[in-house]
């Protein structure tokens, strides 16, 4: 088996029941043929980079799975025939899949920060923060806290 990721974009205005039915149908195509489903991630409605079939938004879903290449061909054939699927893409992550190694790697990626700790506030930048973070335009690349006074000294 090989390790794959499949992302597909559905028509954005589908009712929840129909959208869940489509996801379940493709999930079943993979599991019935012997694939191991690792992740099913519903990314939700997002704006498309460009218009596809007169839609500017789409509903994204990610499948991460271990499958045989012939199963991928069948999955993509069914997606190609489905009018509710705007686009799909399957990417091979690895040529061989070892479930034990995958589980070990996944366990290492678990964040070590406790849930009750506040998140780092540096990610949310305000306009004042952006002004402070701009690099200095001096030739030597060092920043000086004197600001404009330093320019006067250099001119003398």
SVG drawing of the C-alpha trace seen along z (x, -y; Angstrom):
<svg xmlns="http://www.w3.org/2000/svg" viewBox="-30 -69 60 74">
<polyline fill="none" stroke="black" stroke-width="0.4" points="0.0,0.0 1.0,-3.6 0.3,-6.7 -2.0,-9.3 -3.8,-12.5 -6.9,-13.3 -8.4,-16.8 -11.7,-17.5 -13.9,-20.5 -17.6,-20.2 -20.3,-22.6 -20.7,-25.1 -24.5,-25.3 -25.3,-21.7 -27.4,-20.9 -25.5,-19.4 -27.1,-15.9 -26.2,-15.7 -22.6,-16.9 -22.2,-14.4 -23.6,-11.7 -21.0,-12.5 -18.1,-12.4 -19.5,-9.1 -19.8,-7.7 -16.1,-8.3 -15.1,-7.2 -16.9,-3.9 -15.2,-3.6 -11.9,-3.6 -12.7,-1.4 -14.7,1.2 -11.7,1.8 -9.3,2.3 -7.8,-1.1 -6.9,-2.4 -8.5,-5.8 -6.1,-7.8 -7.8,-11.3 -11.0,-12.7 -10.9,-16.5 -13.7,-18.8 -12.1,-22.2 -15.5,-23.8 -16.5,-26.5 -13.6,-28.6 -13.1,-31.1 -11.7,-29.6 -8.5,-31.1 -10.4,-31.3 -13.9,-30.6 -14.7,-27.0 -18.0,-26.1 -19.4,-29.6 -18.6,-29.0 -16.4,-31.4 -16.6,-29.3 -16.3,-25.6 -16.5,-23.1 -13.1,-21.4 -12.6,-17.9 -9.3,-16.1 -8.8,-12.4 -5.5,-10.9 -5.4,-7.2 -3.2,-4.2 -4.4,-2.6 -3.3,-0.6 -2.9,-2.6 -5.8,-0.8 -8.1,-2.0 -7.0,-5.6 -7.9,-5.2 -11.4,-4.1 -11.9,-6.9 -10.8,-9.5 -13.0,-7.9 -16.1,-8.3 -15.2,-11.9 -14.7,-12.8 -18.3,-11.6 -19.9,-13.4 -21.3,-16.8 -21.2,-17.8 -17.3,-17.6 -15.7,-20.7 -12.1,-19.6 -10.0,-16.8 -6.3,-16.1 -4.6,-13.0 -1.0,-13.2 1.3,-10.3 3.0,-11.0 5.1,-7.8 5.7,-4.7 5.3,-2.4 3.1,-2.8 3.9,-1.5 1.0,-2.1 3.2,-1.6 5.7,-4.2 2.8,-6.6 1.3,-6.3 4.6,-6.9 5.2,-10.0 1.7,-11.3 2.3,-10.8 5.5,-12.9 3.7,-15.8 1.2,-16.2 1.8,-19.7 3.6,-19.6 1.9,-22.9 -1.0,-22.4 -4.4,-23.5 -4.8,-26.0 -1.7,-28.0 -2.5,-31.2 -1.4,-31.2 1.5,-33.4 0.1,-36.8 2.8,-37.7 0.8,-36.0 -1.9,-38.6 -0.1,-41.7 -1.5,-45.1 -0.6,-48.1 1.6,-49.4 3.5,-46.1 4.1,-46.2 5.7,-49.6 8.1,-48.3 9.0,-45.2 10.1,-47.0 13.8,-46.5 16.1,-49.5 17.1,-51.0 20.7,-51.7 23.5,-50.3 25.1,-48.3 21.8,-46.6 22.0,-47.6 18.9,-49.2 19.5,-52.2 16.9,-53.4 17.8,-57.1 15.8,-57.2 16.1,-60.4 18.7,-61.9 21.2,-59.3 20.7,-60.6 21.7,-64.1 24.9,-62.8 25.8,-61.0 25.2,-64.1 27.8,-66.1"/>
</svg>
